[in-house]
Amino acid sequence: MIRNKIKEIIKSIVSPVFKTELNSIKSIAAAYQQMMQTSQQELKTMDSYCEGIVFSKDRAMQLHALLSSYFAYVKNPVKLYVIYTTSNLRHLESYEELKRLFPGKEIVFIKEKKFKPDLEKLVDAIEAAKLFFMTDDGLFIDSFDMQDIISFNPIQVIPSLIKGLDLTYCYIQNKNQSLPEFINPEDPSLPSFMKYWEWGKAESFSDWAYPLSLDMTFYSKKEIQTLLREISYKGPNSLETALHQNYAAIFLQRKGVCYEKAKYVNIVCNIVNTEHQNRNTGLHSTESLLKKWQEGYRIQYEDFFGQNCITAEKSSFTFIKR
């Protein structure tokens, strides 16, 4: 079966034997990519069906802004699952209040018990052919049609909504980065108003050469389902790290696609994870945001609409009454 073949090749890629043998990794990844592309018929069911998974911790106010901007600016939005956890009762109560603010929307909230088994159980249950991830410090800053994106086959072309011609600065590394060389799509039926590039030919260590992101990058559900079980992780940060460290060689074989302007950005104003001390602006602590939420305020996410991603990711929030 195709799934067994996938597992065999994945185990070869993640095996410690190959960690220091770059040529071997590349050749195995290339073989994997060729196998996946020749197995398209098995992977084509429900091509237009997509769902999203959101990760959240102690950020009800930021999650509210993310979900509000999603339903405000995304045409043909798809179903979302929110895996959330809290560090105390006050944060838990803020999520209970948040849940009541989206009546009639396709959102399923899942209280985290243990991250890895919870995520894998959810992915197993999802019937969509494609899926994407989001984190609760994300925000949509421009409108787009989800149908534009889910028409792509992620085995060949990986869409990313956090990319755009305005992405010339890498916040995490605090340095400028070059745009990739954009190419014409091989398939003339693909949207001509979007930008295409090869992940593996982009500037090394830049955002443009980082296809395994938990921020609005689209994947084959069956493929991600298999990959998740072969790696160790405890939370979103170690998940993204493990995906990149183990499978980057596979996904760098593929092409990327984005709009001319980034549609989604991370507003990195605080840290909630205990796995990595990521760079952040420190403009809003989770405690200060929780206090504003309990006072009945929300983030005025509308202020960010139309901004370029570099400006948005370093900006502070303004607040209005819910």
Protein Blocks (a to p, Z undefined) as FASTA:
>chain_A
ZZlmmmmmmmmmmpmklmmmmklmmmmmmmmmmmmmmmmmmmmgoklgccdddddehilk
lmmmmmmmmmmmmghiacdddddddfbfklmmmmmmmmmmmghiacdddddfblmlmmmm
mmmmpmbfbdcdddfkbccfbdcdfklmmmpcfklmccdfkbcfklmbcfklopacdddd
ddddfblkbcfkbccddfklmcehiaklmmbccehpacdfklmmmmmmmpccfbfklmmm
mmmmmmmmmmmmpccdddfbdfbdcddfbcfbfkbccddehlacfklmmmmmmnopacdf
klmgopafklmmmpccddddZZ
